[in-house]
Amino acid sequence: MEFKREKNSEKSKQDILNAAEEQFAAKGFYGARIDEIAKQANINKRMIYEYFVNKETLYKKVLFNVYKRLEIAEYEILEQKVTGVDLIRNIISMYFDFLQNNPNFVSILMWENLNKAAYLNEMPSSEVERPTIKFIKEEIRKGKQAGIFKPTIDEEQAVISLIVVCFANFSNRYTLSKLFAQNLADENLLKIRKQHTIDIMTAYMCN
């Protein structure tokens, strides 16, 4: 009986987190309402406070979850043990695929940026830092020593640029689609943008 209660409790928590992620992605922290989260999760509002105490704690848990999702995707690339130019290509390809398949991640990060990372700054560094970033910088450093990458490349700036260039394709897709009169969410166009981003970054970084 105890196992069943625990199992139901975990399902309820996950239902709440799923609904909260949708609501925070659509409306941001300030626009999302606990009533709406409870309604979408088909759960009593009281249970949300029992499991997560308050709206801020729930939001931080969602924020942690979406960041962890990306970290897992990054680790899958690193486990392939590719280096040099292939690593850069694979990372860009992974970012594009991840952002395409995780629109809530894009929306929540956009809201958090609008709020000057207010809640991200309150979270412990251990919950938001990604060890993969350090690894990528180290691999770029090794590539410089091996003559693969230009010796003038700044590892940290290169990684920042790589992330920014990939993310902008998704954070700006609606305005750019209007500006260029084409649907930048289209599968074929995304493939073109992915390859173009790979070409830009490798031309910038490689000898």
BELMOZI-V107450 format. One record per residue. N is the residue number from 1. BURIAL is I if it has 16 or more other C-alpha atoms within 10 Angstrom, else O. Layout:
# BELMOZI-V107450
n | burial
N | BURIAL
N | BURIAL
This chain:
# BELMOZI-V107450
n | burial
1 | O
2 | O
3 | O
4 | O
5 | O
6 | O
7 | O
8 | O
9 | O
10 | O
11 | O
12 | I
13 | I
14 | O
15 | I
16 | I
17 | I
18 | O
19 | I
20 | I
21 | I
22 | I
23 | I
24 | I
25 | I
26 | O
27 | O
28 | I
29 | I
30 | O
31 | O
32 | I
33 | I
34 | I
35 | O
36 | O
37 | I
38 | I
39 | O
40 | I
41 | I
42 | O
43 | I
44 | O
45 | I
46 | O
47 | O
48 | I
49 | O
50 | O
51 | O
52 | I
53 | O
54 | O
55 | I
56 | O
57 | O
58 | I
59 | I
60 | I
61 | I
62 | I
63 | I
64 | O
65 | I
66 | I
67 | I
68 | I
69 | O
70 | I
71 | I
72 | O
73 | O
74 | I
75 | O
76 | O
77 | I
78 | I
79 | O
80 | O
81 | O
82 | O
83 | I
84 | I
85 | I
86 | O
87 | I
88 | I
89 | I
90 | I
91 | I
92 | I
93 | I
94 | I
95 | I
96 | I
97 | O
98 | I
99 | I
100 | I
101 | O
102 | O
103 | O
104 | I
105 | I
106 | I
107 | I
108 | I
109 | I
110 | I
111 | I
112 | I
113 | O
114 | O
115 | O
116 | O
117 | O
118 | O
119 | O
120 | I
121 | O
122 | O
123 | O
124 | O
125 | O
126 | O
127 | O
128 | I
129 | O
130 | I
131 | O
132 | O
133 | O
134 | O
135 | O
136 | I
137 | I
138 | O
139 | I
140 | I
141 | I
142 | O
143 | I
144 | I
145 | O
146 | O
147 | O
148 | I
149 | I
150 | I
151 | I
152 | O
153 | O
154 | O
155 | I
156 | I
157 | O
158 | I
159 | I
160 | O
161 | O
162 | I
163 | O
164 | O
165 | I
166 | I
167 | I
168 | O
169 | I
170 | I
171 | I
172 | O
173 | I
174 | O
175 | O
176 | I
177 | O
178 | O
179 | O
180 | O
181 | O
182 | O
183 | O
184 | I
185 | O
186 | O
187 | O
188 | O
189 | O
190 | I
191 | O
192 | O
193 | I
194 | I
195 | O
196 | O
197 | I
198 | I
199 | O
200 | O
201 | I
202 | I
203 | O
204 | O
205 | I
206 | I
207 | O
